[in-house]
Amino acid sequence: MRPEIRQKRYRSGQREAVVLFAAIVSVTAVTSSATLAQQSLQGLESENQFQQAMAAVDAIKRRKKLQCVLSIANGTLCGCLSQNLPVDTYLRGYAAIASREGEYMQLSAASKAVVDRCVGDNR
């Protein structure tokens, strides 16, 4: 094969290799950015879900405080109880809880400690 033809094929092969390399880099970059975008979207979704859950918890605490205030008319004590008792602790008799009777006896040791502290701080 003549040297000129060989040199043309070599240059042509180099161009094809460069074009192929550029294509691979482009595909990789697009795939990586798509993956990052998806991860960012998932992060936003999970943060949105977290914010919604926190808003639900706050709403539960406000409702519990309102129920307590309507029951015993002590905003400070009710605020302490609603903020510090576990969210899944539902009390029907705030007056009995405040006087450490009835439903108080069925609370967990940790919840009793919260009630004792809130009542003690409120005196």
Backbone hydrogen bonds, N-H to C=O, Kabsch-Sander energy under -0.5 kcal/mol:
donor,donor_aa,acceptor,acceptor_aa,energy
6,R,2,R,-2.3
7,Q,3,P,-2.5
8,K,4,E,-2.1
9,R,5,I,-2.5
10,Y,6,R,-2.2
11,R,7,Q,-2.6
12,S,8,K,-2.7
13,G,9,R,-2.7
14,Q,10,Y,-2.2
15,R,11,R,-2.6
16,E,12,S,-2.4
17,A,13,G,-2.2
18,V,14,Q,-2.6
19,V,15,R,-2.9
20,L,16,E,-2.7
21,F,17,A,-2.7
22,A,18,V,-2.7
23,A,19,V,-2.3
24,I,20,L,-2.5
25,V,21,F,-2.7
26,S,22,A,-2.5
27,V,23,A,-2.7
28,T,24,I,-2.5
29,A,25,V,-2.6
30,V,26,S,-2.7
31,T,27,V,-2.7
32,S,28,T,-2.8
33,S,29,A,-2.7
34,A,30,V,-2.3
35,T,31,T,-2.4
36,L,32,S,-2.7
37,A,33,S,-2.6
38,Q,34,A,-2.3
39,Q,35,T,-2.6
40,S,36,L,-2.7
41,L,37,A,-2.5
42,Q,38,Q,-2.6
43,G,39,Q,-2.4
44,L,40,S,-2.5
45,E,41,L,-2.5
46,S,42,Q,-2.6
47,E,43,G,-2.3
48,N,44,L,-2.6
49,Q,45,E,-2.5
50,F,46,S,-2.2
51,Q,47,E,-2.7
52,Q,48,N,-2.3
53,A,49,Q,-2.4
54,M,50,F,-2.6
55,A,51,Q,-2.2
56,A,52,Q,-2.1
57,V,53,A,-2.3
58,D,54,M,-2.5
59,A,55,A,-2.2
60,I,56,A,-2.2
61,K,57,V,-2.5
62,R,58,D,-2.4
63,R,59,A,-2.4
64,K,60,I,-2.6
65,K,61,K,-2.4
66,L,62,R,-2.5
67,Q,63,R,-2.6
68,C,64,K,-2.2
69,V,65,K,-3.0
70,L,66,L,-2.5
71,S,67,Q,-1.3
72,I,68,C,-3.2
73,A,68,C,-0.5
73,A,69,V,-2.1
78,C,74,N,-2.7
79,G,75,G,-2.4
80,C,76,T,-2.1
81,L,77,L,-2.6
82,S,78,C,-2.8
83,Q,79,G,-2.0
84,N,80,C,-2.0
85,L,81,L,-2.4
89,T,86,P,-2.1
90,Y,88,D,-0.8
91,L,89,T,-0.5
94,Y,92,R,-0.7
97,I,93,G,-2.3
98,A,94,Y,-3.1
99,S,95,A,-1.8
100,R,97,I,-1.4
101,E,96,A,-3.5
104,Y,101,E,-2.5
105,M,102,G,-1.4
106,Q,103,E,-1.1
107,L,104,Y,-1.5
112,K,108,S,-2.7
113,A,109,A,-2.1
114,V,110,A,-1.7
115,V,111,S,-2.5
116,D,112,K,-3.0
117,R,113,A,-2.3
118,C,114,V,-2.9
119,V,115,V,-3.0
120,G,116,D,-2.7
121,D,117,R,-2.9
122,N,118,C,-1.3
123,R,119,V,-0.6
123,R,120,G,-0.9
